[in-house]
């Protein structure tokens, strides 16, 4: 298996995970009232952390392998889009989560917007990686 194929598989996993979070998980969490918020948010954070770790580790390992193999332009674009998704998590989503011990409608709304951007980057990264594979990149 080539580095590009491995990275494309990892980005497809990431995109599927991120679409699930954006379409299913966060909307359910966002509907929780103030009285349920703390328990629901803590449960979400504990439950999702191992899966995030596996998905992000796969991206980092295969992405590093792809960089070392010298990707073509589409490969670099896929890497950049995937890096944007990870940076959005680290720079925006995680800090908002950290401030959501208690429900704050403004922060929940911000998290939903940030998450949509993160999802868009993840999906575009996966599509670009798959295009790179399909075109022999």
N, C-alpha and C positions, 0 to 999 in steps of 0.2 A: 504494500500500500504506500502510495506517495504521500509526502507531507501535505500537498494540496488536497488530496482526497480525505485524509484524516482531518484536516482543518474544516473542510466542507461538512463532514459528518458532525463535528463538534458544533459548528455554527447552526446546523439544522436542529440539533438537540437544544441549543441555546434559544433559537427562535421559537421552537415549540414550547419550551418552558416559559419563555417570556410572554407569548401570546396567551397561554393559560393563565398566567398571573394577571395580565392586563384585562382579559375578557371575563374571567371567572372569579379569581381570588380577591383582587382588590375591590371590585364592586360589592361583593358580599361583606368584606371587612368595612367598607365605607358606609354601609347601611346600619352598622351597629350604633346604638345610642350611647350616650355618655355613661349610663349605668353599666353597660356591658363592655365598654371599650377596653379598659385596662386588661381584663382577662383575655378577651378575644385577640388583642394586639400582641400580648405576650405569648399566647399560644401560637399565633401565626409566626412570630419571629423565631420561636424555638423550633417549630415544625419545619420551616422552610430552610433554615440555615444549612443543614447537611446537604440538601439537594443543591443549593446555591454553590456550596463548596465543591461538589463533584462537577457540576457544569462549568464553573469558572476555572477549575483546575484543568479540565479537558481543553478549554479554550487557550489557556496559558501554555500548556505543554505543546499542543499542536500548532498554535500560533508561533511559538518560539522555533519549533522545527521548520515551519514554513519560512520564517525570516532567514534562518540559517541555510535553507535550500535555495534562496534567491528567487522569489516569486516574480511573475510577470506583473504588468500594470494592474490587471484585474485582481490578482492576488494581493497586491499592496492596498488596493481600494477596499477589498474585503477585510483585510487586517485593520485598516483605519476605521471603517464603520463599526467593526466589532469592538475596537478600542474605545470608540465613542460611547458605545453602550455600557462598557465597563466603567468608563470615566463618569458617565451620568449616574451610575449606581454609587460610585465612591464619592463623587462630589456633590450630589444632590439628593438622591433617594435615601441613602443611608443616614445622612445628617437629619433629614426630616423625620425618618423613623425614630431616630434617637430622641427627638423632641416630642414624640407622640405618646408619652406615658399616659397622659390624659387626653381625651378627645378635644381637638381644636379644629373646628370646621375649616378655618383658613388653611391650616397645615394639611388636612386631609385633601382639600381641593388641590393644593400645591403638589402633593404626592401623586395624585391621579394624573396631573399634567406632566410631571417629570417622568412618570412611568410610561406614558404614551410615547414620549420622545425616546426613551430607552427601548421600548418595543420596536419602534420604527427603525432605530439603528440596528437592532438585532436582526430583524427580518431583512433589511437591506443588505446587511453583512452576509447573511446566509444566501440570499439570492445571488449576490455578486460572487461568492465563493463557488456556488453551483454553476454559474455561467463560466467561471474560470475553468472548472473541471470539464464542462461540456465543450469548450473551445480549445481544449488541449493545453491550457495554461499551466 
